[in-house]
Amino acid sequence: MVVLLLLGFSGGIPLYLTSLMLQAWMTAVGVKLDRIADLSLVGLAYTFKFAWGPLLDRYHLPFLGRRRGWCLALQLSLMVAIAWMGTIDPLTEPMWLAGLAITVAFLSASQDVIIDAYKVDILAPHERTAGNAAYVLGYRVAMLVTGTLALGLADYVSWAWIYGSMAVLLVIGIVGTLLADEPVVTATPPRTLGAALVRPFLEFFERLGFGGAVLILAFAAVYRFGDYFAQALIIPFLKRGSGFDFLDIALIYKIVGFAGTAIGGLFAGSVVARFGLRRTLVTFGVLAALTNVMYVWLALAGKSFPIFCAAVFIDNASNMLATTAFLAVLVGVCSPAVSATQFALLTSLSSVGQRVFGPLADDVVQRVGWDGFFTVTALLAIPGLIMAWWVAKRVPTAT
């Protein structure tokens, strides 16, 4: 559990640096809103990471084993790429910045693939809920640290210093990799690249049946769709739409956000284990959707610290709970032999709301305003809630 906490922290550090922090950076230097929305495309690597998952299942580096070797190599590469990214001027060298942001997103998505595969391989069935809770807690804490430290210092230090500091924090993940035990291989990995490309998909459909496999794929795509779509412009909304300073945003995320994450992380594993996936998937999904309703209220009320604090608390607590239950389903339907590819496919689908449809967020805001935008994102949660009920009921392995 300690290793998964540290690896979760390592996975969470790069995510905001190519999404929310990049939004904040572009907002600070005066980039237009439509250009900021287009930055969602930088993270397409998270959506298509299943494409190179077979390579990570088939091949391994000559040190630390099949999973840990790749993890260490990716963490070291991320340190260099993130530090370099911070040295680029977004106004004079926008293409260089975009290229490095895409590189960071690619390396980060690959690290997610390996860590997710490690979870599938290492966790026994009775450990899945607690293990995913530890991982998500580390991930969310890293996102809070990234958001609060970067935003809190944005008005006082250079972005090069901020990105360099974030690169150094990846040392925590490296410690986790070195402390980790390499999973014992209980199923034969693919012996050829061709097998690595085909076997994960054939095995998935054969084991779950066509109907069960399609149901899981659809569930993975829609369960978090509204939440991810809202993330495409959350920082511009708080800064330009509601009038909060970066320091205000940072402090609220640091204090209130951490409280929500800690409470959600404390209860996530035990609540899922006690009440089962069906109830928790739906209940936690409803709580996550309420975050968007709170942002509707904030958009109508203007600069209101009480409403902002309530939204951040609900967001972090509900996301901890919902993500723990969500990942427990995904881990339960993956095979250890090809876990990198299968889990990458499922989590790739979960990010389409931001990575694929994110550039449309600006169009929605232009047509219906900020309150209408968050109303739309709240309504987008409904299909996922309906799907969650059927997934926990009909898929035998999702228990």
Stockholm file with secondary structure:
# STOCKHOLM 1.0

chainA/1-399         MVVLLLLGFSGGIPLYLTSLMLQAWMTAVGVKLDRIADLSLVGLAYTFKFAWGPLLDRYHLPFLGRRRGWCLALQLSLMVAIAWMGTIDPLTEPMWLAGLAITVAFLSASQDVIIDAYKVDILAPHERTAGNAAYVLGYRVAMLVTGTLALGLADYVSWAWIYGSMAVLLVIGIVGTLLADEPVVTATPPRTLGAALVRPFLEFFERLGFGGAVLILAFAAVYRFGDYFAQALIIPFLKRGSGFDFLDIALIYKIVGFAGTAIGGLFAGSVVARFGLRRTLVTFGVLAALTNVMYVWLALAGKSFPIFCAAVFIDNASNMLATTAFLAVLVGVCSPAVSATQFALLTSLSSVGQRVFGPLADDVVQRVGWDGFFTVTALLAIPGLIMAWWVAKRVPTAT
#=GR chainA/1-399 SS CHHHHHHHHHHHHHHHHTTHHHHHHHHHTTCCHHHHHHGGGGGHHHHSGGGTHHHHHHCCCSSSHHHHHHHHHHHHHHHHHHHHHTTSCTTTCHHHHHHHHHHHHHHHHHHHHHHHHHHHHHCCGGGHHHHHHHHHHHHHHHHHHHHHHHHHHTTTSCHHHHHHHHHHHTHHHHHHHHHSCCCCCCSCCCSSHHHHHHHHHHHHHHHHHHHHHHHHHHHHHHTTHHHHHHHTTHHHIIIIISCCCHHHHHHHIIIIIHHHHHHHHHHHHHHHHHHHHHHHHHHHHHHHHHHHHHHHHHHHHCSCHHHHHHHHHHHHHHHHHHHHHHHHHHHHTCCGGGHHHHHHHHHHHHTHHHHTTGGGHHHHHHHHHHHHHHHHHHHTTHHHHHHHHHHHHHCTTCC
#=GC SS_cons         CHHHHHHHHHHHHHHHHTTHHHHHHHHHTTCCHHHHHHGGGGGHHHHSGGGTHHHHHHCCCSSSHHHHHHHHHHHHHHHHHHHHHTTSCTTTCHHHHHHHHHHHHHHHHHHHHHHHHHHHHHCCGGGHHHHHHHHHHHHHHHHHHHHHHHHHHTTTSCHHHHHHHHHHHTHHHHHHHHHSCCCCCCSCCCSSHHHHHHHHHHHHHHHHHHHHHHHHHHHHHHTTHHHHHHHTTHHHIIIIISCCCHHHHHHHIIIIIHHHHHHHHHHHHHHHHHHHHHHHHHHHHHHHHHHHHHHHHHHHHCSCHHHHHHHHHHHHHHHHHHHHHHHHHHHHTCCGGGHHHHHHHHHHHHTHHHHTTGGGHHHHHHHHHHHHHHHHHHHTTHHHHHHHHHHHHHCTTCC
//
